[in-house]
Amino acid sequence: MKSILTMIALAAAISACSTNHTSSNDEVAKSEPVASSTIDTMPVLVRPDGSYPVHPLAKDEVVVKVIQSTTNSLSEFASVEAGLDHNLSHMEALARQACSTGSKPDFLLYHEFPLTGYSPGGRTENLKYTVQIPGPETDRLGDIAKSCDTYLIFGSYATDPDWPGHILSLNAVIGRDGQVAKVFWKSRNIKRIYPDIEITTTTIEAVRDKYRAMYGPEEEFPVLQTEYGNIAVSTVQADPFIFAAFAMRGTEIMVRTATLFSEDDVTAMARINNFYSTMTNIAMPESTGFKAGESIIVGPKGQILSKDPSVDQDGIIEATIPIASFRRNRKIPNYAYEMVKPVLDQYVQEFPLNHLDMPREALPETGQDMKAMMESISRYNAPPE
């Protein structure tokens, strides 16, 4: 297997491949987001009595298995098809191992991009290094889920015909029947983590009004109610408001797929929001200097229930969640919302919603282009009134 060192060196790789396609203020201004008034009535998203909708549980305890894995960038192969087949075969082998050793899993969890890897380059090139969900890849993984009688969850770079030119960061949940049960969009990208680039994938935040008009406000923070507990899946990092919203919507197990995560972030979010949480990280050489491997499963008090000891090796960890006793008499978390509401009402996000709701030709080509565009629309850079 080739080294994935080049695959994951995010800032350097994107900077090296930058071309001068920076979107201007005029291009952003051309975007006409769908008015939020297109949603006539807001559905009930949070129950005022602290309860939340659930399905009856099929068992009192469920087993979660986290599959930490190496992966190869599709750009390393002679063809996209060959790369997908290689990475899928690796996923299938690890799933068979997870299903045949230790406790039988009820949830099998992969990381952010076990199928596609990360490919350096611009938007035009990387659009071909994506998948569509559902598709032939989910069919193959569905066979594994069905034979193992488990939910199988993985992240991927993806495209959607309804969003031409956009590269999406999606998390797919395949049910025990082998069919795609739910697809979770990434809520938003972390900002200002790199000095000279911004992440170019399209998130809900980046096209929020159009997303809401197409799918409904319930799908901004969706929760999948299963016979094994309420789950949500996210690639977001270091964003407490996002996880509070998922908790308010009734999440019991927060499945996180990310790369180069902070352990403190995962444990704190689990403790503050009173849910179980997992974080599946990619495995890669320690010499990269990035936070690779060491995937974790965390309890609602922030305690680490299981941790992969490796940073650069495939691995499988597991934990048993007493979901029935956890759910018993449980309410959503108690937040000081009314106290902080006057402050929140005056807060204005630095970057406006819908900043990628624009024609294909205006979408930033590279991370550097995205950085320039975001700086151009930053409210913090605007002259004082």
C-alpha positions as CSV (number, residue, x, y, z in Angstrom):
1,M,0.0,0.0,0.0
2,K,1.3,3.4,-0.9
3,S,2.0,5.9,1.8
4,I,-0.9,8.3,2.4
5,L,1.5,11.0,3.5
6,T,0.8,13.1,0.4
7,M,-2.9,12.4,0.6
8,I,-3.4,14.1,4.0
9,A,-0.9,17.0,4.0
10,L,-3.8,19.3,3.6
11,A,-2.4,22.8,3.6
12,A,0.7,22.1,1.6
13,A,-1.0,20.0,-1.0
14,I,-3.8,22.4,-1.7
15,S,-1.4,25.4,-1.7
16,A,0.9,23.7,-4.2
17,C,-2.0,23.0,-6.5
18,S,-3.6,26.4,-6.4
19,T,-4.7,28.2,-9.5
20,N,-5.8,31.7,-9.7
21,H,-9.6,31.4,-9.7
22,T,-10.4,33.5,-6.7
23,S,-14.1,34.4,-6.5
24,S,-14.7,38.1,-6.1
25,N,-17.3,40.1,-4.1
26,D,-19.2,40.5,-7.3
27,E,-19.5,36.8,-7.8
28,V,-20.7,36.3,-4.3
29,A,-23.2,39.1,-4.7
30,K,-24.6,37.3,-7.8
31,S,-25.8,34.4,-5.6
32,E,-29.5,34.7,-4.8
33,P,-30.2,32.5,-1.8
34,V,-33.7,31.0,-1.5
35,A,-35.6,33.2,1.0
36,S,-36.3,31.5,4.3
37,S,-39.9,32.5,3.9
38,T,-40.3,29.6,1.5
39,I,-40.8,27.5,4.6
40,D,-44.3,28.6,5.7
41,T,-44.2,27.1,9.1
42,M,-41.4,25.9,11.3
43,P,-42.0,22.3,12.5
44,V,-41.4,21.4,16.2
45,L,-37.7,20.7,16.4
46,V,-37.3,20.6,20.2
47,R,-40.0,19.6,22.6
48,P,-40.5,22.0,25.5
49,D,-40.9,19.3,28.1
50,G,-37.4,17.9,27.5
51,S,-38.6,14.6,25.9
52,Y,-37.7,13.6,22.4
53,P,-39.0,11.1,19.8
54,V,-37.7,7.5,19.9
55,H,-38.3,4.1,18.5
56,P,-38.7,1.2,20.9
57,L,-35.5,-0.5,21.7
58,A,-34.8,-4.0,20.4
59,K,-32.3,-4.8,23.2
60,D,-31.1,-3.3,26.4
61,E,-27.4,-3.1,25.4
62,V,-25.8,-2.4,22.0
63,V,-22.3,-2.9,20.8
64,V,-20.4,-0.2,18.9
65,K,-17.3,-1.0,16.9
66,V,-15.0,1.7,15.5
67,I,-12.9,0.7,12.5
68,Q,-9.8,2.8,12.2
69,S,-8.1,2.3,8.9
70,T,-5.4,3.4,6.5
71,T,-6.7,4.5,3.1
72,N,-5.3,5.5,-0.3
73,S,-6.2,8.5,-2.3
74,L,-8.1,7.8,-5.5
75,S,-5.6,10.0,-7.3
76,E,-2.9,7.4,-6.7
77,F,-4.5,4.8,-8.9
78,A,-4.6,4.3,-12.6
79,S,-8.3,4.8,-12.6
80,V,-11.0,5.9,-10.2
81,E,-12.7,2.5,-10.5
82,A,-9.5,0.7,-9.5
83,G,-9.0,3.0,-6.5
84,L,-12.6,2.5,-5.3
85,D,-12.3,-1.3,-5.7
86,H,-9.1,-1.3,-3.7
87,N,-10.4,0.9,-0.9
88,L,-13.7,-1.0,-0.8
89,S,-12.0,-4.3,-0.5
90,H,-10.0,-3.0,2.4
91,M,-13.2,-1.8,4.1
92,E,-14.9,-5.1,3.5
93,A,-12.0,-7.1,4.9
94,L,-12.0,-5.0,8.1
95,A,-15.7,-5.3,8.4
96,R,-15.5,-9.1,8.1
97,Q,-12.9,-9.1,10.9
98,A,-15.0,-6.9,13.1
99,C,-18.1,-9.1,12.6
100,S,-16.3,-12.4,13.2
101,T,-14.2,-11.4,16.3
102,G,-15.3,-10.2,19.7
103,S,-18.9,-9.2,20.3
104,K,-21.3,-9.0,17.3
105,P,-21.5,-5.3,16.4
106,D,-24.8,-3.3,16.2
107,F,-22.9,-0.3,14.7
108,L,-19.8,-0.5,12.5
109,L,-18.2,3.0,12.2
110,Y,-15.6,4.1,9.7
111,H,-13.8,7.4,9.4
112,E,-14.3,10.5,7.1
113,F,-13.0,9.1,3.8
114,P,-12.2,5.4,3.8
115,L,-13.5,5.2,0.2
116,T,-12.0,8.2,-1.6
117,G,-9.1,9.3,0.6
118,Y,-8.0,12.9,0.2
119,S,-6.7,14.0,-3.2
120,P,-4.7,17.2,-3.6
121,G,-5.8,19.5,-6.3
122,G,-8.5,21.9,-7.3
123,R,-12.3,21.5,-7.5
124,T,-12.4,20.5,-11.2
125,E,-9.9,17.6,-10.6
126,N,-11.4,16.5,-7.3
127,L,-14.9,16.3,-8.6
128,K,-13.9,13.0,-10.3
129,Y,-12.6,11.6,-7.0
130,T,-16.0,11.4,-5.4
131,V,-18.9,9.0,-5.2
132,Q,-22.7,9.3,-5.2
133,I,-24.8,7.9,-2.4
134,P,-26.6,5.6,-2.9
135,G,-24.4,3.9,-5.6
136,P,-22.5,0.7,-6.3
137,E,-20.2,1.3,-3.4
138,T,-23.1,1.4,-0.9
139,D,-24.5,-1.7,-2.6
140,R,-21.3,-3.6,-1.7
141,L,-21.1,-2.2,1.8
142,G,-24.8,-3.0,2.1
143,D,-24.0,-6.7,1.6
144,I,-21.6,-6.5,4.5
145,A,-24.2,-4.7,6.7
146,K,-26.8,-7.3,5.9
147,S,-24.7,-10.3,6.4
148,C,-23.4,-8.9,9.7
149,D,-26.8,-7.7,10.7
150,T,-25.4,-4.3,11.7
151,Y,-25.7,-0.6,10.9
152,L,-22.6,0.5,8.9
153,I,-21.6,4.1,8.8
154,F,-18.9,5.8,6.8
155,G,-18.0,9.3,5.5
156,S,-17.1,10.2,1.9
157,Y,-16.4,13.0,-0.5
158,A,-19.5,12.9,-2.7
159,T,-21.4,14.7,-5.5
160,D,-25.1,15.0,-6.1
161,P,-26.9,15.8,-9.4
162,D,-29.0,18.3,-7.5
163,W,-25.8,20.3,-6.5
164,P,-23.7,20.5,-9.7
165,G,-20.1,21.5,-9.1
166,H,-20.3,21.1,-5.4
167,I,-18.1,18.6,-3.5
168,L,-20.0,17.4,-0.5
169,S,-18.8,15.8,2.8
170,L,-21.4,13.2,3.5
171,N,-21.9,10.5,6.1
172,A,-24.0,7.5,5.0
173,V,-25.8,5.2,7.3
174,I,-26.6,1.7,5.8
175,G,-29.2,-0.2,7.7
176,R,-29.3,-3.9,8.7
177,D,-31.3,-4.6,5.5
178,G,-28.4,-3.4,3.4
179,Q,-30.1,-0.2,2.2
180,V,-29.1,3.4,2.8
181,A,-31.1,4.5,5.8
182,K,-29.9,8.1,6.1
183,V,-27.4,10.5,4.6
184,F,-26.0,13.2,6.8
185,W,-24.5,16.4,5.3
186,K,-21.7,18.1,7.1
187,S,-23.2,21.0,9.1
188,R,-20.4,23.5,8.6
189,N,-16.6,23.7,8.1
190,I,-14.3,24.9,10.8
191,K,-12.8,28.3,9.9
192,R,-9.4,29.8,10.1
193,I,-7.7,26.5,11.1
194,Y,-5.1,26.9,8.3
195,P,-3.3,30.2,7.6
196,D,-3.6,30.3,3.9
197,I,-6.6,28.1,2.9
198,E,-10.2,27.4,3.8
199,I,-11.9,24.0,3.2
200,T,-13.8,24.0,-0.1
201,T,-16.5,21.4,0.5
202,T,-20.1,22.6,0.5
203,T,-21.8,22.3,3.9
204,I,-25.4,23.0,5.0
205,E,-24.2,26.4,6.3
206,A,-22.8,27.3,2.9
207,V,-26.1,26.8,1.1
208,R,-28.5,26.9,4.1
209,D,-31.6,28.5,2.6
210,K,-31.6,26.4,-0.5
211,Y,-30.9,23.3,1.5
212,R,-33.8,24.1,3.9
213,A,-36.1,24.8,1.0
214,M,-35.3,21.4,-0.6
215,Y,-35.2,19.2,2.4
216,G,-36.9,21.0,5.3
217,P,-35.5,22.5,8.5
218,E,-35.7,19.1,10.2
219,E,-32.8,18.0,8.0
220,E,-30.4,20.6,9.3
221,F,-29.8,18.7,12.5
222,P,-31.4,15.3,11.7
223,V,-31.5,12.4,14.1
224,L,-32.0,8.8,13.0
225,Q,-34.3,6.9,15.4
226,T,-33.3,3.3,15.3
227,E,-34.2,0.2,17.3
228,Y,-30.7,0.5,18.9
229,G,-31.0,4.2,19.9
230,N,-31.1,7.7,18.4
231,I,-28.0,8.4,16.4
232,A,-26.6,11.4,14.5
233,V,-23.5,11.5,12.4
234,S,-21.2,14.5,12.0
235,T,-17.7,15.5,10.6
236,V,-17.8,18.8,12.4
237,Q,-15.1,19.6,14.9
238,A,-14.6,22.2,17.7
239,D,-18.1,23.6,17.3
240,P,-20.2,23.3,20.5
241,F,-23.3,24.9,19.1
242,I,-23.6,22.2,16.5
243,F,-23.5,19.4,19.0
244,A,-25.8,21.2,21.4
245,A,-28.4,21.4,18.5
246,F,-28.0,17.6,17.9
247,A,-28.5,17.0,21.6
248,M,-31.6,19.1,21.7
249,R,-33.0,17.1,18.8
250,G,-32.7,13.9,20.9
251,T,-29.3,12.4,19.9
252,E,-28.2,9.5,22.2
253,I,-25.1,8.3,20.3
254,M,-23.1,11.0,18.5
255,V,-21.2,9.3,15.7
256,R,-18.2,11.5,14.6
257,T,-16.1,10.9,11.5
258,A,-13.3,13.4,11.2
259,T,-9.6,13.7,10.5
260,L,-6.9,14.9,12.9
261,F,-9.3,15.4,15.8
262,S,-8.9,16.7,19.3
263,E,-9.6,14.2,22.1
264,D,-10.7,17.0,24.4
265,D,-13.3,18.2,21.9
266,V,-14.9,14.7,21.8
267,T,-14.9,14.1,25.6
268,A,-16.2,17.6,26.4
269,M,-19.0,17.4,23.9
270,A,-20.1,14.0,25.2
271,R,-20.0,15.3,28.8
272,I,-21.7,18.6,28.2
273,N,-24.5,17.2,26.0
274,N,-25.0,13.9,27.9
275,F,-24.6,11.5,25.0
276,Y,-22.4,8.7,24.0
277,S,-19.9,9.6,21.3
278,T,-17.4,8.0,19.0
279,M,-14.6,9.4,16.9
280,T,-13.1,7.4,14.1
281,N,-9.9,8.8,12.8
282,I,-7.8,7.9,9.8
283,A,-4.5,6.0,10.4
284,M,-1.3,7.4,8.9
285,P,2.4,7.7,9.7
286,E,3.2,9.6,12.9
287,S,6.0,11.4,11.0
288,T,3.4,13.6,9.3
289,G,3.0,15.5,12.5
290,F,-0.8,15.4,12.3
291,K,-3.2,13.9,15.0
292,A,-3.7,10.5,13.3
293,G,-5.3,7.4,14.7
294,E,-6.1,6.9,18.4
295,S,-9.8,6.6,17.7
296,I,-12.1,6.6,20.7
297,I,-15.5,5.7,22.1
298,V,-16.6,8.0,24.9
299,G,-19.4,7.8,27.6
300,P,-21.8,10.6,28.6
301,K,-19.6,11.6,31.5
302,G,-16.7,12.2,29.1
303,Q,-15.0,9.0,30.1
304,I,-13.1,7.1,27.4
305,L,-14.6,3.6,27.1
306,S,-12.2,2.4,24.5
307,K,-9.2,3.8,22.6
308,D,-7.1,2.5,19.7
309,P,-3.5,2.6,20.7
310,S,-2.1,3.1,17.2
311,V,-1.7,6.2,15.0
312,D,-0.7,4.4,11.8
313,Q,-2.3,1.0,11.9
314,D,-5.6,-0.5,11.1
315,G,-7.5,-1.3,14.3
316,I,-10.9,-2.2,15.7
317,I,-12.1,-1.1,19.1
318,E,-15.5,-1.8,20.8
319,A,-17.7,-0.8,23.7
320,T,-21.0,-1.9,25.0
321,I,-23.6,0.9,25.5
322,P,-26.4,0.2,28.1
323,I,-28.9,2.1,25.9
324,A,-32.0,1.1,27.8
325,S,-30.8,2.2,31.2
326,F,-29.3,5.3,29.7
327,R,-32.6,6.3,28.0
328,R,-34.7,5.6,31.1
329,N,-36.0,9.0,32.4
330,R,-33.6,10.9,30.2
331,K,-34.3,14.4,29.1
332,I,-32.5,16.7,26.7
333,P,-29.6,18.7,28.3
334,N,-30.4,21.7,30.5
335,Y,-28.8,24.7,28.8
336,A,-28.8,28.3,30.1
337,Y,-30.4,29.5,26.9
338,E,-32.7,32.2,28.3
339,M,-29.9,33.7,30.3
340,V,-27.5,34.0,27.3
341,K,-30.2,34.8,24.7
342,P,-29.6,38.6,24.9
343,V,-26.0,38.1,24.0
344,L,-26.7,35.5,21.3
345,D,-29.4,37.8,19.7
346,Q,-26.7,40.4,19.1
347,Y,-24.0,38.1,17.9
348,V,-23.4,38.2,14.1
349,Q,-21.5,35.4,12.4
350,E,-18.2,36.5,10.8
351,F,-19.1,34.7,7.6
352,P,-22.7,34.8,6.3
353,L,-24.9,31.9,5.5
354,N,-25.3,30.7,1.9
355,H,-21.8,31.8,0.9
356,L,-21.4,29.0,-1.6
357,D,-24.9,29.4,-3.1
358,M,-23.6,30.5,-6.5
359,P,-23.2,29.2,-10.1
360,R,-20.7,26.5,-10.8
361,E,-18.3,28.8,-12.6
362,A,-18.1,31.1,-9.5
363,L,-17.3,28.3,-7.0
364,P,-13.8,28.6,-5.6
365,E,-11.4,26.3,-7.3
366,T,-8.9,25.8,-4.6
367,G,-8.4,26.2,-0.9
368,Q,-6.5,29.4,-1.5
369,D,-9.3,30.7,-3.6
370,M,-11.8,29.8,-0.9
371,K,-9.6,31.7,1.6
372,A,-9.6,34.8,-0.5
373,M,-13.4,34.6,-1.0
374,M,-14.1,34.2,2.7
375,E,-11.9,37.1,3.6
376,S,-13.7,39.2,1.0
377,I,-17.1,38.5,2.7
378,S,-15.9,38.5,6.3
379,R,-18.0,40.8,8.4
380,Y,-15.0,41.3,10.7
381,N,-13.1,42.8,7.8
382,A,-15.9,45.2,6.8
383,P,-15.3,48.9,7.5
384,P,-17.1,50.3,10.6
385,E,-20.4,51.9,10.0
